[in-house]
Amino acid sequence: MKKFDKWILFPIAVPVGILFCFSLTHNFIPVFWWEKVSFYIAIVLGFLISITVFRYQFKVWLPRNKIKKYSFKWCLNIFLVFFAAPLMGTLASFHALSVGIGKVENALFGEPETYKIYNSTVNEVSNSRAWCHLYLEPIEFNDRYSSYKFCIEDMELSSLVNSVNVKIKERVSSLGRKAIDWELINFKTREDEINGYVLFRFDIETDGTPTNIKVIYEHPKGIFTKEALRAIKKWKFKVKVVDGKPVKQYGMKYKLDFVLDE
């Protein structure tokens, strides 16, 4: 390995990797000027990391493995060197600088913790690989690359709630603010969709419990479903008796109406 490659790999790539791992949280928001400076520095670091990848791939790996020009592996390396490496190097460097270094500076020089209340939206993610499928994000920071995100998928939060005030205990420094603790206050519901219904199809077991519950129709879509499912799973239905013995009932339908006062 050349001195140039060692100079890039150890003093730059290794600290960037460590800081990037340290930055993989959603409890820090860098100030705007530091986020902007981090972006420009990240472009330079991403370029230097890409040079190292280029030199290794075309000076060492391809000749050593005798990869033919224009073969699949050769084309894959072209993509890696000229597209993936610059992009990933820049993004990792940006996150490592803006959040990673910001968190270190905040821990060392941050002011004493203070409380602040943020109005936050409830966001739902359907991707199965997402870090959290239901989280809160302050409206004040919705347009920022890095923002507070608080996972609430383990909480019994009504689907009628579309925004919440979050009381956050945070430590502020010159490079950003970090959330230390938080709690939910002042729930706000969807005022424009206060009536609706959910139509179910399910089976009734011999003890009256509903099973194989399916939603046939819902109006408005996605508003009352979670609450309706939570309710119907706790219910007991009238058992059908034939020749003195309870029997299972299949394909039963039930309409659950929601009428909320304004």
N, C-alpha and C positions, 0 to 999 in steps of 0.2 A: 504493500500500500504506500503510495506516494505521500510526501509531507503535506502537500496541498489537500489530499483527501482526508488525512488524519486531522488537519486543522479544521476542516468542516465537520467531520463526523463527530469528534469528541467534544470540542468546545461549543458547537452549535446544535447538531442533531440530537445528541443525548440530553442536554438540558431542555430542549424544546419538547422531547418526548416525555420527560418527567413532569414538566409543567403542564403539558397537555392532559396527562392522566390526572393531575391535581385539579385541573379546571373542569372536570366532567361532573359538575353539579349545577343546580339551578337556583342557587341562593346568593349570587353575586351579580351586581350590575355596575359595570365600569362607567365612569363619567364620559361624556361625549368626546372631549378632546383627547383623552387617553385611548379611546376606541379608534379614533381617526389616526393617531400616531401609530398605534399597533398595526393598523391595516397596511400602512406604507412600509413599515419595517418588515412585516410578514412577507410582503412581495419580494423584498431583497433576500430574506432568509430562504423562502421557497425557491428562488432562483439558484442560490448557492447549493441547496440540498439537491436540486435537479441536476446540477453539474456533476456532483459526486455520483449520482445514479447513472448518468450518461457515461461517465468515464469507466465505471465498473462494468456496465453492461457491454459496451463496445470495445473496451480494451482488455477485459478479462473474461467475462462469462461467455460471450458469443464465440470468440476465438477458441477458448478452452473446450467448449462443447461442439465446435465445428458446425455451427448452425448455418444452413444455407440461406443465401440472400433471397428474400421474397417468400420464404417458407412461412408456415403458420406461426412458429415460435419467433421468427424474425419480425413479423408484423406485430405480434403481441408485444415484443420489446419496444418497437417504435411507439406503440400506444402508451406503454408504461412510461417511457422516457420523456416523451413530448407532450403528454396530456395528463396522465394520472399523477406522476411524480410532482409536477409543478402545482397542480390543483390541490392535491392532498398536503403537500409541503406548505403551501401558503395558508390553507385553512387551519392546519394544525398549529402553525406558527402564530397565526392571528389569535386563535383561542388561547394558546399558551401565554401570549403576551397580555392580551386584554383582560382575561379572567385569572389566569394562573399567577402572573406577577402582581396583578391587582389584589388578589386574595392574600398573598404574602405581605405586601405593603400594608394592607388593611389590618392584618393580624399584629403587625409590629407597631404601626403608628396610628391606628384607628382611635377615634374619640370614644368616650364612654357610651355604652348602649343607650339608645333613646327609643321611644315608641312612636309609631306613625301609622295612621289608618289609610289604607288604599282601597278604592272601589275596584273590584276585580270581576272579570267575566269567568263563567264556567265553560270550559272547553272540553270537547269529547273527541277522542281519536279512535278510529276503528282498526287501525293497523295492529295486527297481533304482535308485532315485534317492537311496538312503541314502549318507551320506558314507563309510561303511565297512560291509562286510557281515559282518565277523567282528572283534570287538574284546573287550578285557578291561576290566572295571570292578571296582574294589575293593569288597568286600562291605561294608566299613565305611561307605561313602558311597552305598550303593544307594538310600537313601530321600531323598537330597538332589537338588534341582533341578539344580545344577551339580556335576559329579563328574569324576574322572579317567577318560578313555576312551582306550585305546591300541589302535590298529589293528594287527591281526596277520594280515590276509587274504593278505599276501605271504609269510607264514612257512609252512613245512611242519609244521603242527601236527596231530597225530593227532586224529581225531574222537572218540577214546575219552577224551580229556582234557576234563574239565568244570570244573576249577579250577586255578589256577596262583598261586604266590607270586611277586609282582613286587617287585623291589628298585628303589626309586625314589630318585633324587637330587633333593631338593627344597629350595626356599628358603621359609622361613616368615616371615610378618610379622603385624602386628596385624589385618589385614583378610583374611588367608587364606594358603594355601600353593600354590606353583607347582612343577610337575614340570619339572626341568631335563633329566634323562636317566633311562632305565629299562632293566632287563634281566629276563628270565624265569628263575626258579629253582623247583625242587621241583614238578614236574608231578604232578597227582592225576587218576587215571582213575576211570571209573564202576565202582564195586565191585559194584553190584547187577546189572550187565548184562555179564557177562564171556564169554558164549557166544552164538553166533548164526551166520547165514549170509546170503549174497547170491546170488541166482540171476540169471544174465545171459543175454541173447540177442545174438549178434553174427555177423558174417561173418568168414571167414578168407581173407586174400589169398593169392596164389600164393607169397609169400615167408614165409608163416606168421604174419604180423602180424594181430591182430584189429582190425576196423573196424566202424563203425556199432554201437557197444556200447550196449545198452539194459539197464536194470535191470528185470527182470520182477517180482521179489519180494525183500523184505528183512525180516529178523527179527533183533533188534528194529529197528523203523523208525528210520532216520537215524543209526544208531550206527556201523555198519561200512562203509557205502556208499562214503564218500570214500576210505578205506584200500583197499577192494577195487578200486575204479576205478583208483587209482594203481598198484596191483600188476598188474592184468590188462593194462594198456596197455603194460607193459614185457615181457610174455611173448611167446614164440614157440610156435605150435601146429604139430602134425604136418600136413604138406601132403598133400592128396589128389592122387594121380597117376592120370591116365587116358591110356592109349595112350602112355605114356612122357612125358607133359607134365603139369606141375602145373596144377590148375584151382582156381578160386575156389569156396569153400563158403559157402552162405547159410543163415541161420537156425539157427546152431549154438547149443547151450545148454550152460552150465557153472555148477555150483554150487560156490561158494567158502565153505568152513566156517572159522569162527573159534572156537578153543578156547583161552582164556587161563587160566593158572594163577593161583590166588588168592594 
